[in-house]
Amino acid sequence: MTRIALGLLLGLLAACQAEPAKSPAAAAVPNGRWVTASGNLEVEIAPCGPALCGTVTKVLADHSMSPGGGDMGDKPALGLQIMKDFAPDGDGGWAGEIYNRENGKTYSCLMSVIARDELQIRPYVGLPLFGQTQIWRRTASADAPK
């Protein structure tokens, strides 16, 4: 091996050791109860089979999550699974689907824990670049990680 090739190989090896690659297992797990950005719903994120799901555990205000939104009326929420099939995405976050009870549609979604008490939710259609980001807050319940 030439000195240049050996130097490049040693440099690459050192770089790999200095910053270990992110693995799906290293993703921050968002288990627990979260209040949606609008403050309408409390959602519990927990394992369901090999993935994570989110189920509405409390309805805090039964109005639309849209700005100035009206009463949701006959669109039930309590016990509704609004998040499903969330699995690590390889970038330290989670990818799955989220249900919008306002329009009855399901969207692809990216989720990541951005702080101990903050969860970033980014539903999207098509490219993840185009989507409205929400920040959910962890509830003060006893199931929050220490």
N, C-alpha and C positions, 0 to 999 in steps of 0.2 A: 504494500500500500504506500502511496506517496505521502509525503508530509502534509500536503494540502488536504488530501482526502481524509487522512487521519485527524487533522485539526478540525475539519468540518464535522466529522463523526463525533469527536469528543465534545465539540460545541453543541451539537444537537442533543447528545446524551445529557449534558449539563442542563440545557434548557428544559428538557423533559422532567428532570428531577426537581428543578427549581419551582416549576409550576405544574402540579399534577392536573391532568385533564379532568374536567367535570364529568361525573357519571350520573346517570339518572337516580341512583340511590342517594346521591348527595343533595338532591333537590330538597328545599325546605318544605316540610309537609304541612299543608294548611288545615289539618284536622282541627275541629272545634266549631264554635258558633260565631257567626259573623252577621252584622247588620248591614244591609244593602246601602248603597250610596244615597238613595232617596230617604232612607230611614223607615221604609215601609215594612220590610220583612226581616225576620231573623232566620238565617239559614244555617243548618248544621251540616258541615262537611265531614264525611266519615267514609271508611272503606265499604265498598259494596262489590264483592267478588274481587277480582284482581285490580280494580280501579277505585277511584274516589267518586262519590256522588254527593249532591247537596239537596237537602230536603227542608222545606219551610216548617219551622217549629213554632213560630209566633207571627201573627199579623199585627204589626204595630200601628199601621194606618192603612186602611183599605181604599187608597186612591191611586190613580195612575202614577207611574214613576216619571212620566214626561212632565216637563215644567208646566205648571198651571193645570195639571191633569185632573180629571174628574173622578167620581166614584167608580170603583171597579165592578160594583153591583153583583151580577151573577157569575163572575169569573172566580171560582174558588182558589184559595191559596194554601190554607192550612193542610199540611201533610203532602203537598205537591212536590214531587221530585223535579226541581228546575235545573239541576246540573247532573250530567252523567258521563261515564266513560273517561274520566280524567286520569291520564297517565303521564309520567315524567316525559318531558319533551327533549331531553338531552342538553338543554341550555339552562338548567337550574329552575325551570318552571314546569307547568303542567298544561296539557292540551286535552280538550274534550268538547262537550256540547252544552249549551245553555238554552233553556226554554224561556221565551218571552210570552208571558200570559196575556199581555195586552193585545198582541196581534196573532197569537197562537202559532208562532213560528219558532223553529229551533235553529240556532246559529253555532258555527264553530267558535271556539273560545280559547283564549290563552289566559292562564292564571299564574300569578307568582306572589309569594310572600315578599313584600318589599321592606317591611319592618315587623317587629314582634307583634304589633297590633294593627297592621295594615296589609290588606290583600288587594292586589291589582287585578282587575277583571277586564279583559279586552275581547268582547264579542266582535265577530267580523263576518262579512260576506265576501267570498273570493280571497283576496289577499289580506293577510294580517295587518298590513300597513294601513288599511282603511277600516277603522272601527272606533267606537267611542269608548275610551277608557273610563272605568269607574274605580273608585277606591272604597272598599268595604272596611269596616272597623270591627275588630274582635270585641265580643261582648265581655263583660266582667264576670262571666259565669265561672264556676269552679273547674270546668273542664279545660280552661286555657292552660297551655304549657307554662311551666315555671321557668 
